[in-house]
Amino acid sequence: MNAKSNQNDRLWMYATMVKSRHFEACIKPAYFEGKTPVFNMAKGPLPGEMHLSDGQEPCAVGVCAHLRADDTVTATHRPHHVAIAKGVDLDAMTAEIFGKATGLSGGRGGHMHLFDAKVNFACSGIIAQGLGPAVGAALAAKMRGEDSVAIAYLGDGAANQGAFHEALNLAAVWNAPVVFVIEDNAYGISVAKKDCTAVARNADRAAAYAMPGHFVAGNDPDAVHAVAGEAIARARRGEGPSLIEIETCRLEGHFMGDAEGYRPPGEVDRLKALDPIPRYRERLLAEGFDAADLDAAEAESQRQVDAAFTAARAAALPDPSEVYDHVFA
Amino acid sequence: MSSPEAPTRKLTIARAMSEAIGQEMAADSAVMVMGEDIAKLGGVFGTTTGLLEKFGPERVRDTPISETGFIGAAVGLAGAGFRPVVELMFVDFFGVCMDAIYNLAAKQSYFSGGQVTCPMVLMTSVGGGYGDAGQHSQCLYATFGHLPGMKVVMPSNAHDAKGLMLAAIRDPNPVIFMFHKALQGMGWLGTVKRSITHVPDGDYTVPLDRAQIAREGRDLTIVSLGLGVHHALDAAETLAKSGIEAEVIDLVSIAPLDRATVRQSVGRTGRLLVVDDDYLSYGVGAEVIASVCEDGAISLKATPRRIAHPDVPIPFSPAMEHHVLPSAGKVLEAAQAMLEPAL
């Protein structure tokens, strides 16, 4: 990647992180509508569990900056930042989260089941479920002689699932063009990674499957961008899978309404002081980006999200009789 | 289903399945096969014999013993335009990979609002009777039939095996293709001879959602599937000697269940006996009987009965296993009891 396109990527990464953060900022008040003063998950315009991605944006943008529409991404139950970075239709995604007829799947899936076939994006609610499908999508590209790749996102908790180990072995045996991306936010719901994971670094587990393993420290979009670029280029060249572990953080609870009593005192404040988005803005300004350009990118990101929320709220609920559609193709 | 060749080309279900897969692989480059021991070995149950030699290791892939991994990968391949035919060697192994089947494959179409399809076939062996105990002998029809988003079929003979396999591969949905070990025609497993039938060498399909009348009769309807169809036919032959004509319905499809064909038959005979070798409770028999009882227009001449494996794990010792498995004798006995006033 030449310097100019890298600078374009950096502006895009900044704008996309801002878009994702603003998206979650719009979710928050909408989610609590009808859920105060007594929290009842079934109430309000956004019922059900809600997993926000605040803090994890560098994992999304640093990887997806290298992707095309024909590359496949499978994401997790915490999918908004990755979906936005992959280019999922923002209006249809927002409407899906509101359970509206205009949603990606007409309200059948909701926030944990976002599918956008146009950009080959899917996510799911079961830990490590998306890894096998990513290996399959990668094998499909390889068998067709195409240079598209697949990215499987997972959390640090998913690295302890059998499905993770089966998928890595299969990817290595098939030399499939797939990159496994661990967003290490240090928690599986309430259980700290250090209390449930036998290795300090999940990237070390790549050695068990004869593939490169990279650890990216600091929740830094540029660092993720550099490592992911190398792994994705390697996959496109037909040299096989890689594992990337990104040190990131969860600025919110596991789900909205999580009292977070399992966190050490002061942890969230310490993490917020290291928020990757303002840090990245400072770095870009220090390295010569024009503040007006960053402001314009921020404003445009926020405008798109605001428009998506306005449209989603105005959209019609699905006709309940359509519940029977699409069980079968 | 007419065919120019002599009607004596008899095949086993195993040969019929591998022939169907091979013909569809030749016709459609998107079709591929994956599973444990399906390439060099040709499948433990002969479902893929000769395919590696014909189509090579790219399209005929031996996988690691890693069912969650390769069934999940099949979903990814199916979403990307391939038509994977995947083998889960024994249906009993669903315990290590059910998430990839019922939470993933079966919900791709629904959760994507129809954007993503999952055209894959999961073929899997069912059934006991040969002393393999309760982790290699189960049927689990009801387990799979209960979960929405999958079609579930099982042939009782080689003709239907080929036609169902061709239909299953061409279907845009996940199809669980069960095959019964007692009918498979492997040299090392006993085989019911009636399952070895004439199989046209050309292209034909058997519908995935239709029951078939395996034998016509007026006095009693016996509904079954797979091996149970042969138990029912054996019993019907014995009943015929005393002038009783039993109608035998081969369900063929567990999901969707062809309730109309069953209701139509029981509407004529007034008597319903259901036979299957899955666990009794919440099973195929219960669903079929409920389907008839819910139809207020059917008047029954006898209380419906069901024969199934009792709610115990399948035991090893032949003395115990054959005590609990359905048989032609048990079908005959139940049928005679239902017909007693008529006999």
Interface residues (C-beta under 8 A of the other chain):
Chain A: T72 T74 G103 L104 S105 G106 R108 G109 H113 F115 D116 A117 A122 S124 I126 Q129 L131 G132 P133 A134 V135 G136 A137 A138 L139 A140 A141 M143 A150 G162 A163 E166 A167 N169 L170 V173 W174 D325 H326 V327 F328 A329
Chain B: M32 E58 R61 T63 P64 S66 T68 G69 F70 I71 G72 A73 A74 V75 G76 L77 A78 G79 A80 G81 F82 P84 D99 A100 N103 L104 K107 S109 Y110 F111 S112 G113 G114 Q115 V116 T117 C118 P119 P148 G149 K151 P172 N173
